Amino acid sequence: MRYRGRTATFLADVRVASRESATGGAGLAALISSQAMRPARTASRSLPSLVTVVLALAAATVVSGCGSSSASSKHAAGEHVKFAAAGTLTPVAAAPPLVLRNYLGQRVNIDSYRGKAVFVTFIYTHCPDVCPLIVSDMRVAQNLMGPAKRARAQMIAVSVDPRGDTRKSVARFLAQHEMTGRMQYLVGSARELGAVWKAWGVGSERDAQHPDLVEHSGLVYGITGSGKRMTIYAASFQPSDLAHDTPLLAVR
């Protein structure tokens, strides 16, 4: 999905998956097996036309299972388990590598969180709306979980702005959203982050007309306790979705 952080929806990322599938590319070649997606809470008036276009594109490439998903269904099914996610990825495969340093300079490897549900998103600190929404809802999700369930979940944000996401800006961003010490915020050079974006099928491009804005992907990925990328959430996810799916992902 490429957008400036103004109207984040699950649907736009289907374009990335569809394009990569058609070209045999890596990253998000696995397509979403559910069209049961909620529109973003910050949706603009032009969103219905965008939804129509993207759904038409997705229909040409989405894997079997779409026909069995009602557009009004709230949950996506995976392995006979009802997830609260917007969709599940098919086939379920190992999550791409993710080894970077956080804003404090500490090395973080997603593999170290085996046995936990890991939620990975791609954001930047100067994002005007969708990134703060994602992080704030992650905080609410943690609050809903309670201590025991929260111990089985790990939130990870990966920067899409190597120039603007400095140690100071990330620290301020996390403090503003009461997430200091509650999530990993990974940063790096353009080369380091670019390799991660490519592996995860994420788009990131600075807006030529608005240099402070970055067009980027804005989904949340659910990773199982065994390290597989299984579920996918719109930027407009409900906090209860992550709270519900944490134990289901952690045991897989």
Buried (B, 14 or more C-beta within 10 A) or exposed (E): BBBBBEBBBBBBBBBBBBBBBEEEBEBBBBBBBBBBBBBBBBBEEEBEEBBEEBBEBBEEBBEEBBEEBEEEBEBBBBEEBBBBBBBBBBEBEEBBEBBBBBBEEEEBEBEEBEEBBBBBBBBBBBBEBBBBBBBBBBBBBBEBBEEEBBEBBBBBBBBBBBEBBBEEBBBEBBEEBEBBEBBBBBBBEEEBBBBBBBBBBBBBEBBEEEEEBBBBBBBBBBBBBBBBBBBBBBBBBBBBBBBBBBBBBBEB
